[in-house]
């Protein structure tokens, strides 16, 4: 079957795809043929990041897509989205009215891939380890509301929280809460390299060249016991140097499916080409892009400079020139489809205006043109990133108020430099850890934020974030969430740019592609099977 783009409907703002596939949905690849998935994600062990696959360190979408296949969590986001459901746990839930005590019972007979039993003590060890190591990736902050972890026997785990946190079940579905074997993961240091053991649906064999994992070979874990139906015996993930090389491999049949990151041109071509053995699946996504600021840096320390940039940037022009229908303007850190979203930046700045920007700078006695360098990563968010930053540069420079240059750097250099505060202004993307407004705000604004940002607003940290987490009904948290977004629009520690859709392209004998990604851009390799092309 040849088919054009499949636009999958969203329900309640989140992904709710309709399964469309050639061959039956129960088709598998039991013949031993590995399904081969292409990606442009790079997996590098370096001096600055020697432990890319340790759950206590890993905090980017690429490495999390490795961990989610191999390291089991107590909770998991369900197939069709919605609230998380038990996975390694048999059941979980708050046991008090204040959302401060959360208890889980493990499934009976859980084992690591090596056959060792998984116990409540292993869960406690894994959580305590991530919190005590405090890796500079900032991932441990997802668990920051935990006060203590208690065990009762081999199967009962009780989390005592410092404050109410209605989002806690979501956090237990993220890889930082993954259950690791104490014999394989030392308590006081990260586990370097690409070795990985867990109790998830697959085991991993890493093919490494020059400190880079170029191929991840996933094999169905015979010891796995959880909620997931694994529709294949083996999946290989191959890392390509660029989008063009990945696309050529798909056309030739060297790979069966390609995921992030495809170029806008590739997506347009596949979308309009009905006469092909490759199918494109389009689905709603919660990916966002934004500019981050080192608010202590002299060039952008003045709030007026950041506000002037917010007043000048033309999101619609940026998207039109670079991404077309594949993205939409974003006027908050929280995407438009997520409960609690507010168009705070548009409410404050309206349409782009050089006149208003000039007034902001004049009132603050800022000398113009303001000289800046915009930094971006060359190999993490796709080949269109350079063009995106060229458009941003031209918009700012054409105002006469800025003198801007741009500089691209590979991710394995870019990310450590950003965390160290070496960039005044830098471009970043965010793929949510879970689909809740809290996860588009707290990771950037709370203590121990993932950016290492010096920006700190006491009302956001001490009042508004805790207030929002007390509300189990997330709609009831909207007032607090809106206040946070309004403060961000006024202070501009970050500048939201756009939110994007997500895509996979696959040979037409691959089944399960409609569920290959969830709305958080999580790869769900267990959904893939091999059917009959047609």
Helices and strands as residue ranges (DSSP letters): E 6-7, E 10-11, E 14-15, E 35-39, E 43-44, H 61-70, E 75-76, E 85-86, E 89-94, E 101-106, H 120-133, G 139-143, E 146-152, E 156-161, H 168-171, G 175-177, E 202-209, E 212-220, E 234-239, H 243-252, E 257-258, H 264-272, E 278-293, H 303-312, H 315-322, G 324-326, E 327-329, H 344-349, H 354-363, E 370-377, H 385-398, E 402-409, H 411-419, E 425-430, G 437-440, H 442-445, H 458-459, I 460-464, H 465-469, G 474-477, H 478-491, E 494-507, E 510-511, G 513-515, G 525-527, E 529-530
